[in-house]
Amino acid sequence: MKKISYKNEYISSLLVLKNFINLMSQYSNVRIFAFGLEKFTDDLRLYKDPSHYHIEVNNYIVNAISKNKNKLTSKNIENYLVTFDKKISRYRLSDKWNPKNAGPISKTGKTISTMEAEKMISK
């Protein structure tokens, strides 16, 4: 939505991220991670509210950081931004991913179990 409605701000935010990564890459004690390319970021069923993920997503992120995965550097930021932009461009909110339109978000009710979340993250 931001890409369409606020195109200049969207482009500016990508450029800010690129410049920030390039600037921070000169410091050995700074690591920056991004998870925008992960499939779970598109699945609204894995959000507890508009800004917080299911605990299993948080566990996945902490584990990835501990293994130095999803790290942004001056060498990979260009590819990350191109891939991220493609993902954003293809995203469509549909009944399949919108729990408000699709009924229960879980087989057992309204809360996704740890096991269900783990399966959704690993897809």
SVG drawing of the C-alpha trace seen along z (x, -y; Angstrom):
<svg xmlns="http://www.w3.org/2000/svg" viewBox="-15 -11 50 40">
<polyline fill="none" stroke="black" stroke-width="0.4" points="0.0,0.0 2.8,-2.4 4.4,-1.8 1.3,-2.8 -0.1,-5.5 3.2,-7.1 5.6,-6.3 8.1,-9.0 8.2,-8.0 8.6,-4.4 11.5,-5.1 13.1,-7.4 12.8,-4.7 14.6,-2.2 17.4,-4.7 17.7,-5.6 18.1,-1.9 20.7,-1.4 22.7,-4.4 22.4,-3.3 23.7,0.2 26.6,-1.3 27.5,-3.6 27.2,-1.0 29.2,1.6 32.4,-0.3 31.9,0.6 32.9,4.1 30.7,4.0 27.5,3.3 25.3,6.0 21.9,5.2 19.4,7.9 16.3,7.8 13.5,10.4 11.4,8.7 12.1,11.5 10.8,14.2 7.5,15.8 6.1,15.4 6.0,11.6 3.1,12.0 1.0,14.3 -1.3,12.2 -2.2,15.2 1.2,15.1 0.7,11.6 -0.6,11.1 -1.5,7.5 -0.5,5.0 3.1,4.9 3.9,8.1 4.5,11.6 3.6,15.0 6.1,16.1 7.5,18.8 8.3,16.0 10.2,14.2 12.0,17.4 12.9,17.9 14.3,14.4 16.4,14.7 17.7,18.0 18.5,16.6 20.4,13.6 22.4,16.0 23.5,17.8 24.2,14.6 21.5,15.2 19.6,12.4 22.4,10.0 22.5,6.9 25.8,5.7 27.1,3.2 27.7,6.3 24.1,7.6 21.9,4.5 21.3,3.9 20.1,7.4 18.0,7.3 16.3,4.1 15.6,5.3 14.1,8.6 12.2,6.8 10.7,4.4 9.6,7.4 8.0,9.0 6.1,5.8 5.0,5.3 3.5,8.8 1.8,8.7 -2.0,8.8 -4.1,9.1 -6.5,11.9 -9.0,14.0 -6.4,16.7 -4.1,14.6 -6.6,12.3 -8.0,13.9 -10.8,11.3 -12.2,12.6 -11.1,16.2 -12.7,17.3 -10.7,18.9 -7.0,18.5 -6.4,21.9 -7.8,25.4 -8.5,25.2 -9.9,21.6 -8.6,18.1 -5.1,18.6 -2.4,20.3 -0.7,23.0 3.1,23.3 3.1,26.3 0.9,24.6 3.1,21.5 6.3,23.6 4.8,25.3 3.7,22.0 7.2,20.5 9.0,23.4 7.0,23.5"/>
</svg>
